[in-house]
Amino acid sequence: MSSTNSPSDSPSESKTAKEQAEQAWTDHSENPFNWPEKKKWRLVLASAAVTLLVGLNATAVATPGPDIAVQFNVTDAPFPNSFWPVTVWTMAGALGPMILLPLFENFGTRTGYLIVYATFLVFVIPQALAPNFATLLVARAFSGFAGGTLQNAMELFIADIWRTNKERDLPLTLFILVYLIGVTLGPAFGAIAYSLDWRWYAADTERSKVNHPSDETFRVFYLQLIIYGALVPILLLAIKETRGPVILIRCAEDDPRLSSDETKAERPSLWNLFYGAIIRPAHLLCTEPVVFFLTLWSAFCFGIVFMGTQSVALIFATNYAFTHAQGGLVQIALIIGEIVGFFACLPQNTYHQRSAARNRVNPGQPIPEACLPLSIPASLVGLAGGLFWYGWASYSHVHWVLPCVGLAFIGFSVQIIVTTVIVYLTDSYAKYAGSAVAAVAFGENMTAAWLPLATTYMYHDLGFQWASSLLGFVGLALTLAPVVLLVNGESIRKK
């Protein structure tokens, strides 16, 4: 009798032990979902600072880029080779998160994050000391690989410490803002660093004797080193381990209530990590029309931001005799638009969350299409309209402020569109939201890397007005994506 009863008793006891362990962890003070709000925001703001400041390294080099090309004997004919430092960084920034963030999810965030930050910091040094163009590109590839990971890790932190999408809305919108401001601010930062009236080395040092680029050109990297070095103690204090399973294993050693055979899940294999990080996002991008067209829409916006590093310098130098440094400062117009777009997203987020009350398909969950209404006028008026304005205000007899107004409209729309895409995919793909967002992020980085390479020739060949208008027509066409989803999104998601 005892032998026949034991098999049936064991599952019941095991299930009870598992439930008890899960409940104990749900209520545990070390569970990141239960952290005090101050602790959560301290971590998020620290990672937001990194996301913003790391973005400077991506694009600040665009301001002294022409001078770097001259000093390294790099020519822009027939190809814009002076933009390679930005392209290489952005391409590596697309690959880094896909490879490293799954490891963060599996083995823990804090140690990995700090190691990657140290790697990033180390590879800023050879950017400042590079004796040739090849060394500069290699150093920027490594810093981009690490920097892209650091930027996207903020999104991982947010998912780890806030339980519901409603709680994540504000920090997620903040993440997109600081991500965009970082890469947009880069040329302005480069302009400020480039125009500072100080020297790091004497003119007669050995470094000058070996025909090394002038310190005026490369001081942009030294200033970054100071900033990134100052962040180290802040990150050591503010960045905590956020992966629940990793913390659970550590806490279970001291608290037997948290331990059961079922809660000791095996870590996924390398193949599963690879599949989740690369294969599934690629599959969604190629087979899901919603993911594909939203990626096109968001990636185009991201590409426009990076094209601005080229088109602004060209237009304002030609029409208004702005220097490279002055052209870099014009990027502040985009930043103003992005900040206004951030505040416009807040009531949109509220409207989106309130839609849960009328969701009959998934009661209690926001309707994905409820995040779309603001993005349509933002894309139509802000993106397409801003590009048309920017182009047709680009005449030498028109005051330079007017093209800046067009840039502000573009920045406003980019913030709203990128936020909308992330929120919509998160709601629509639920279990595979991370893979859908990874597909979008990859598309954004690849577009940001390659689209600007066509900027100079496009604006020369088509003229300032029609080059921007061509982009405006593309933006106009992509506005169909949110319109179609708003009208037929529910039926499309059911297929």
Solvent accessible surface area in square Angstrom, and as a share of the most:
residue,aa,sasa,rsa
1,M,181,0.81
2,S,91,0.59
3,S,83,0.53
4,T,96,0.56
5,N,71,0.37
6,S,60,0.38
7,P,85,0.53
8,S,77,0.50
9,D,73,0.38
10,S,63,0.41
11,P,82,0.51
12,S,68,0.44
13,E,121,0.54
14,S,36,0.23
15,K,128,0.54
16,T,62,0.36
17,A,41,0.32
18,K,74,0.31
19,E,90,0.41
20,Q,115,0.51
21,A,2,0.02
22,E,81,0.36
23,Q,104,0.46
24,A,15,0.12
25,W,33,0.12
26,T,61,0.36
27,D,99,0.51
28,H,32,0.14
29,S,85,0.55
30,E,67,0.30
31,N,8,0.04
32,P,2,0.01
33,F,64,0.26
34,N,57,0.29
35,W,14,0.05
36,P,87,0.55
37,E,91,0.41
38,K,168,0.71
39,K,51,0.21
40,K,7,0.03
41,W,65,0.23
42,R,131,0.48
43,L,1,0.00
44,V,0,0.00
45,L,98,0.49
46,A,10,0.07
47,S,0,0.00
48,A,6,0.05
49,A,35,0.27
50,V,0,0.00
51,T,0,0.00
52,L,39,0.19
53,L,36,0.18
54,V,1,0.00
55,G,0,0.00
56,L,4,0.02
57,N,0,0.00
58,A,0,0.00
59,T,1,0.00
60,A,0,0.00
61,V,3,0.01
62,A,18,0.14
63,T,7,0.04
64,P,0,0.00
65,G,5,0.05
66,P,48,0.30
67,D,37,0.19
68,I,1,0.01
69,A,6,0.04
70,V,110,0.63
71,Q,57,0.25
72,F,28,0.12
73,N,136,0.70
74,V,28,0.16
75,T,81,0.47
76,D,65,0.34
77,A,70,0.54
78,P,124,0.78
79,F,79,0.33
80,P,10,0.06
81,N,37,0.19
82,S,20,0.13
83,F,4,0.02
84,W,61,0.21
85,P,3,0.02
86,V,1,0.01
87,T,0,0.00
88,V,28,0.16
89,W,7,0.02
90,T,3,0.01
91,M,60,0.27
92,A,12,0.10
93,G,1,0.01
94,A,4,0.03
95,L,84,0.42
96,G,0,0.00
97,P,17,0.11
98,M,26,0.11
99,I,84,0.42
100,L,33,0.16
101,L,26,0.13
102,P,19,0.12
103,L,65,0.32
104,F,8,0.03
105,E,78,0.35
106,N,18,0.09
107,F,106,0.44
108,G,6,0.06
109,T,0,0.00
110,R,76,0.28
111,T,91,0.53
112,G,17,0.16
113,Y,0,0.00
114,L,33,0.17
115,I,106,0.54
116,V,13,0.08
117,Y,6,0.02
118,A,52,0.40
119,T,52,0.30
120,F,0,0.00
121,L,36,0.18
122,V,83,0.48
123,F,54,0.22
124,V,0,0.00
125,I,76,0.39
126,P,39,0.24
127,Q,0,0.00
128,A,1,0.00
129,L,81,0.40
130,A,1,0.00
131,P,88,0.56
132,N,68,0.35
133,F,30,0.12
134,A,66,0.51
135,T,45,0.26
136,L,0,0.00
137,L,37,0.18
138,V,86,0.49
139,A,3,0.02
140,R,0,0.00
141,A,31,0.24
142,F,102,0.43
143,S,0,0.00
144,G,0,0.00
145,F,61,0.25
146,A,3,0.02
147,G,0,0.00
148,G,2,0.02
149,T,0,0.00
150,L,0,0.00
151,Q,3,0.01
152,N,15,0.08
153,A,0,0.00
154,M,0,0.00
155,E,41,0.18
156,L,17,0.09
157,F,1,0.00
158,I,4,0.02
159,A,42,0.33
160,D,13,0.07
161,I,0,0.00
162,W,7,0.02
163,R,111,0.40
164,T,65,0.38
165,N,44,0.23
166,K,139,0.59
167,E,78,0.35
168,R,57,0.21
169,D,13,0.07
170,L,79,0.39
171,P,1,0.01
172,L,18,0.09
173,T,2,0.01
174,L,30,0.15
175,F,13,0.05
176,I,5,0.02
177,L,15,0.08
178,V,13,0.07
179,Y,20,0.08
180,L,1,0.00
181,I,18,0.09
182,G,0,0.00
183,V,5,0.03
184,T,1,0.00
185,L,48,0.24
186,G,0,0.00
187,P,5,0.03
188,A,1,0.00
189,F,21,0.09
190,G,0,0.00
191,A,2,0.01
192,I,89,0.45
193,A,0,0.00
194,Y,52,0.20
195,S,78,0.51
196,L,55,0.27
197,D,138,0.72
198,W,78,0.27
199,R,136,0.50
200,W,103,0.36
201,Y,78,0.30
202,A,61,0.47
203,A,95,0.74
204,D,104,0.54
205,T,40,0.23
206,E,122,0.55
207,R,42,0.15
208,S,51,0.33
209,K,134,0.57
210,V,105,0.61
211,N,125,0.64
212,H,26,0.11
213,P,6,0.04
214,S,44,0.28
215,D,14,0.07
216,E,56,0.25
217,T,2,0.01
218,F,0,0.00
219,R,3,0.01
220,V,0,0.00
221,F,0,0.00
222,Y,23,0.09
223,L,36,0.18
224,Q,1,0.00
225,L,36,0.18
226,I,92,0.47
227,I,47,0.24
228,Y,1,0.00
229,G,31,0.30
230,A,63,0.49
231,L,14,0.07
232,V,51,0.29
233,P,74,0.47
234,I,89,0.45
235,L,1,0.01
236,L,87,0.43
237,L,137,0.68
238,A,8,0.06
239,I,0,0.00
240,K,74,0.31
241,E,23,0.10
242,T,0,0.00
243,R,47,0.17
244,G,15,0.15
245,P,80,0.50
246,V,31,0.18
247,I,2,0.01
248,L,29,0.15
249,I,99,0.50
250,R,125,0.46
251,C,16,0.09
252,A,24,0.19
253,E,140,0.63
254,D,127,0.66
255,D,26,0.14
256,P,109,0.68
257,R,152,0.56
258,L,2,0.01
259,S,44,0.28
260,S,12,0.08
261,D,119,0.62
262,E,77,0.34
263,T,34,0.20
264,K,135,0.57
265,A,85,0.66
266,E,162,0.73
267,R,133,0.49
268,P,62,0.39
269,S,59,0.38
270,L,141,0.70
271,W,150,0.53
272,N,81,0.41
273,L,25,0.13
274,F,89,0.37
275,Y,77,0.29
276,G,24,0.23
277,A,12,0.09
278,I,53,0.27
279,I,64,0.32
280,R,64,0.23
281,P,3,0.02
282,A,48,0.37
283,H,101,0.45
284,L,15,0.08
285,L,38,0.19
286,C,110,0.66
287,T,74,0.43
288,E,58,0.26
289,P,82,0.52
290,V,13,0.07
291,V,0,0.00
292,F,87,0.36
293,F,104,0.43
294,L,1,0.01
295,T,8,0.05
296,L,75,0.37
297,W,0,0.00
298,S,0,0.00
299,A,6,0.05
300,F,18,0.07
301,C,0,0.00
302,F,4,0.02
303,G,0,0.00
304,I,10,0.05
305,V,3,0.02
306,F,5,0.02
307,M,4,0.02
308,G,4,0.04
309,T,11,0.06
310,Q,32,0.14
311,S,4,0.03
312,V,1,0.01
313,A,30,0.23
314,L,32,0.16
315,I,0,0.00
316,F,0,0.00
317,A,45,0.35
318,T,87,0.51
319,N,25,0.13
320,Y,40,0.15
321,A,87,0.67
322,F,39,0.16
323,T,80,0.46
324,H,73,0.33
325,A,16,0.12
326,Q,85,0.38
327,G,3,0.03
328,G,5,0.04
329,L,75,0.37
330,V,10,0.06
331,Q,3,0.01
332,I,74,0.37
333,A,13,0.10
334,L,2,0.01
335,I,15,0.08
336,I,97,0.49
337,G,3,0.03
338,E,0,0.00
339,I,70,0.36
340,V,79,0.45
341,G,0,0.00
342,F,20,0.08
343,F,124,0.52
344,A,26,0.20
345,C,4,0.02
346,L,56,0.28
347,P,87,0.55
348,Q,22,0.10
349,N,17,0.09
350,T,59,0.34
351,Y,101,0.39
352,H,3,0.01
353,Q,25,0.11
354,R,175,0.64
355,S,0,0.00
356,A,19,0.15
357,A,103,0.80
358,R,124,0.45
359,N,15,0.08
360,R,228,0.83
361,V,88,0.51
362,N,79,0.40
363,P,104,0.66
364,G,55,0.53
365,Q,100,0.45
366,P,13,0.08
367,I,39,0.20
368,P,9,0.06
369,E,16,0.07
370,A,6,0.05
371,C,5,0.03
372,L,0,0.00
373,P,48,0.30
374,L,46,0.23
375,S,0,0.00
376,I,32,0.16
377,P,62,0.39
378,A,3,0.02
379,S,0,0.00
380,L,83,0.41
381,V,87,0.50
382,G,2,0.02
383,L,0,0.00
384,A,1,0.01
385,G,27,0.26
386,G,0,0.00
387,L,3,0.01
388,F,53,0.22
389,W,109,0.38
390,Y,5,0.02
391,G,0,0.00
392,W,106,0.37
393,A,10,0.08
394,S,1,0.01
395,Y,79,0.30
396,S,76,0.49
397,H,152,0.68
398,V,28,0.16
399,H,109,0.49
400,W,104,0.36
401,V,66,0.38
402,L,76,0.38
403,P,0,0.00
404,C,16,0.10
405,V,47,0.27
406,G,0,0.00
407,L,4,0.02
408,A,27,0.21
409,F,74,0.31
410,I,2,0.01
411,G,0,0.00
412,F,49,0.21
413,S,0,0.00
414,V,0,0.00
415,Q,0,0.00
416,I,1,0.01
417,I,0,0.00
418,V,8,0.05
419,T,4,0.02
420,T,6,0.04
421,V,1,0.00
422,I,14,0.07
423,V,11,0.06
424,Y,0,0.00
425,L,0,0.00
426,T,36,0.21
427,D,27,0.14
428,S,28,0.18
429,Y,38,0.14
430,A,77,0.60
431,K,169,0.71
432,Y,87,0.33
433,A,13,0.10
434,G,57,0.54
435,S,9,0.06
436,A,0,0.00
437,V,17,0.09
438,A,30,0.23
439,A,3,0.02
440,V,0,0.00
441,A,24,0.18
442,F,63,0.26
443,G,12,0.11
444,E,15,0.07
445,N,9,0.05
446,M,45,0.20
447,T,35,0.20
448,A,0,0.00
449,A,0,0.00
450,W,110,0.39
451,L,51,0.25
452,P,2,0.01
453,L,14,0.07
454,A,50,0.39
455,T,0,0.00
456,T,40,0.23
457,Y,83,0.32
458,M,34,0.15
459,Y,4,0.01
460,H,114,0.51
461,D,114,0.59
462,L,85,0.42
463,G,25,0.24
464,F,27,0.11
465,Q,25,0.11
466,W,146,0.51
467,A,0,0.00
468,S,0,0.00
469,S,1,0.01
470,L,84,0.42
471,L,12,0.06
472,G,0,0.00
473,F,104,0.43
474,V,58,0.33
475,G,0,0.00
476,L,71,0.35
477,A,59,0.45
478,L,25,0.13
479,T,9,0.05
480,L,114,0.57
481,A,16,0.12
482,P,0,0.00
483,V,54,0.31
484,V,69,0.39
485,L,9,0.05
486,L,74,0.37
487,V,109,0.63
488,N,71,0.37
489,G,1,0.01
490,E,77,0.34
491,S,56,0.36
492,I,52,0.26
493,R,74,0.27
494,K,142,0.60
495,K,203,0.86
